[in-house]
Amino acid sequence: MAQLDCTVNSCLYNKTMCCCKGDILVGGTHADTEEETCCESFYERRGDSYTSAIEHPSKFISIDCEAENCTYNSNYKCIADHVDICGSGANSNMETICATFEER
C-alpha cells in the first residue's frame, strides 16, 4: 500500500486529502508523461454532500495501475511508497493526474 495524497477536492471520495474509496485505479496504459495519466476512480462530488465507501478516510491505500511505462508499476500494482494524485477542481477523471508517474 502507498501513502496517498490527493488534491482532487472535487472528488466524492476525497476527504482532507485522503481517499475514502478503499482502493483506486490509475489509468494511462500508454502514458509517457504524468499528464497522460488519470485517476480512473474519480467520481465528481455534487453539492455539499459527502458520501464515503468506507467509514474513515485512509492515508494508505491500494493502487492498481494501468500505466505500463511507469517505473512504479509492477504487475498492475503501484509499488511507490508515496503517490500524489492532482487535479484540484476537476470535473472528470481526465482532469486528474498521477504526479508520481515516472517513465521507465
C-alpha positions in Angstrom: 0.0 0.0 0.0 1.1 3.5 -0.8 0.7 6.7 1.1 -1.7 8.7 -1.0 -2.1 12.5 -1.0 -5.0 13.6 -3.2 -5.6 17.2 -4.0 -8.7 16.4 -6.2 -11.1 18.2 -3.8 -14.0 17.8 -6.3 -13.9 14.0 -6.0 -16.6 12.4 -3.9 -14.0 10.1 -2.2 -11.7 12.9 -1.2 -11.8 14.0 2.5 -8.9 16.1 3.8 -6.5 14.9 1.1 -7.2 11.3 1.9 -9.2 8.7 -0.1 -12.4 7.1 1.3 -12.8 4.7 -1.6 -10.6 1.9 -0.3 -8.6 1.4 -3.5 -8.0 3.4 -6.7 -7.1 2.7 -10.3 -4.6 4.9 -12.1 -5.2 5.0 -15.9 -2.9 5.8 -18.8 -2.0 2.5 -20.4 0.4 4.1 -22.9 1.3 7.2 -20.9 4.8 8.7 -21.4 4.2 11.6 -19.1 2.2 12.3 -15.9 -0.2 14.4 -17.9 -1.3 11.3 -19.8 -2.3 9.5 -16.6 -5.6 9.9 -14.6 -7.4 8.6 -11.6 -10.0 6.3 -13.1 -11.7 6.1 -9.7 -12.6 9.8 -9.7 -16.3 10.5 -9.1 -17.4 14.1 -9.2 -18.8 15.4 -5.9 -22.2 17.1 -6.5 -23.3 19.7 -4.0 -22.0 19.8 -0.4 -22.9 16.2 0.5 -20.1 13.8 1.4 -20.5 10.1 0.9 -17.8 7.5 1.8 -17.4 4.0 0.5 -15.7 3.2 3.8 -16.2 4.6 7.3 -13.0 6.7 7.5 -10.6 8.2 5.1 -7.3 6.4 4.7 -3.8 7.8 4.2 -2.6 4.4 2.9 -4.4 2.8 0.0 -4.1 0.0 -2.5 -3.4 1.4 -6.0 -3.9 -0.6 -9.2 -2.0 1.0 -12.2 -2.5 0.7 -15.9 0.5 2.9 -16.8 2.7 0.3 -18.3 5.6 2.8 -18.8 5.7 3.8 -15.2 8.7 2.8 -13.0 6.4 2.1 -10.1 4.1 -0.3 -12.0 4.7 -3.9 -11.1 2.2 -6.3 -12.5 -0.6 -3.8 -12.5 0.1 -2.6 -8.9 1.7 0.6 -7.8 4.8 0.0 -5.7 5.7 3.6 -4.9 5.9 4.5 -1.2 4.1 7.8 -1.8 1.7 8.8 -4.5 0.3 12.2 -5.4 -3.0 12.5 -7.3 -3.6 16.0 -8.5 -6.4 17.9 -10.2 -8.0 20.4 -7.9 -11.4 21.4 -9.3 -11.5 18.5 -11.8 -14.9 17.8 -13.4 -13.9 14.5 -14.9 -11.2 11.8 -14.4 -9.3 13.2 -17.5 -8.6 16.4 -15.5 -6.7 14.4 -12.8 -3.1 13.1 -13.0 -0.8 10.8 -11.1 2.0 13.3 -10.3 4.2 10.4 -9.1 4.4 8.9 -12.6 8.0 8.3 -13.7 8.7 7.0 -17.1 10.9 3.8 -17.2 
